[in-house]
Amino acid sequence: MVVYVASSTAPVNIATLKYWGKRDKILNLPTNSSISVTLCQDDLRTLTTASTSDLFENDQLWLNGEIHSLTSERTIMCLNDLRMLRKRLEDNDPLLPKISTWKLHIVSENNFPTAAGLASSAAGFAALISSISKLYQLPQSASELSKIARKGSGSACRSLFGGYVAWEMGELDNGEDSKAVEVAPKSHWPEMKACILVVSDHKKDVPSTSGMQLTVNTSDLFQYRIKQVVPNRFIEMKNSIIEKNFEKFAELTIKDSNSFHSVCLDSYPPIFYLNDTSKMIIKLINYLNEKNGKLIAAYTFDAGPNAVIYYLEEHESEVLGLLYKIFNKVKIGWENYKNLNKLSNFDNIAE
Ligand code: DP6
């Protein structure tokens, strides 16, 4: 029995300029470009081992120890693309083992709770694509592979890079120019920190795929967002990263989270991802920034109530200290929580 094996990890990425809307559902082509920051591999990542053998009977996945079939349309598309690239190599080099037709066994494991409302599908598809491309010894660059990951889950294309990443929406109908590119490596701005506040670990009410379709089909505000807002914001956010301008980066990140949740609310029927705790976090970050007379922290929320807070290392004790103080008080009881949520000013409790 011959078995070939390769392993790869992929990190979670959190968008600071959100992808929300598809212009092509099959190829997963977005209605706007997006930007993300990749989280540290040691904290949140998927580790995937891909193996292939002439004796395997089916394509099979073990995700966190549970067996799954690999039959979703999106996964099949990704596997077909990777097998095609391997086949091309085999056709050009008769010495290469002919493994492109063999079945695959994939073992995948997250080092964070899969259902915690964190971007697990992004890391999952990125690790799947990169482990199989390693197994097949494909010469394609991360950007080229990102076009395959994109078909699995849009946001996954950005997880093939570390650091600061842009997903360029592209213009072509075949998606050949819709790919992730590096804006800057992590080493460019290592002072950037992210803190995740898990408000709820329940599965999302409205999954991203159906939520964004509803927005595309029903929200008037959405047209304004993709035509008048995002194109400039995309350029400005890339520049803020290149120039390491935290205040600008924070302002754009906050505004884009607000804009994304506004088009969700403008969908019909409306989609609510933020809950009262999320709104309290928004107020808290605004309070912190106002108190400092400058932006030292930025919040962003994906398709769920959990917050990601970006800040620079020099402000860590201030940002985390306040969050700790407030949430420690919240733990005291539900009555306090309700009162906290009504506050527009946190001075009394922050002392
Ligand atoms: C709010 O990438 O999960 O996190 O392409 O349908 O799989 P599909 O959607 P997905 O959507 C992510 C939406 C978002 C914003 C973002 O990550 O850019």
Residues whose N, C-alpha, C, O or C-beta is under 5 A from the ligand:
A	BS01	DP6	A15 L17 K18 Y19 S34 G152 S153 G154 S155 A156 S208 T209 D302 A303
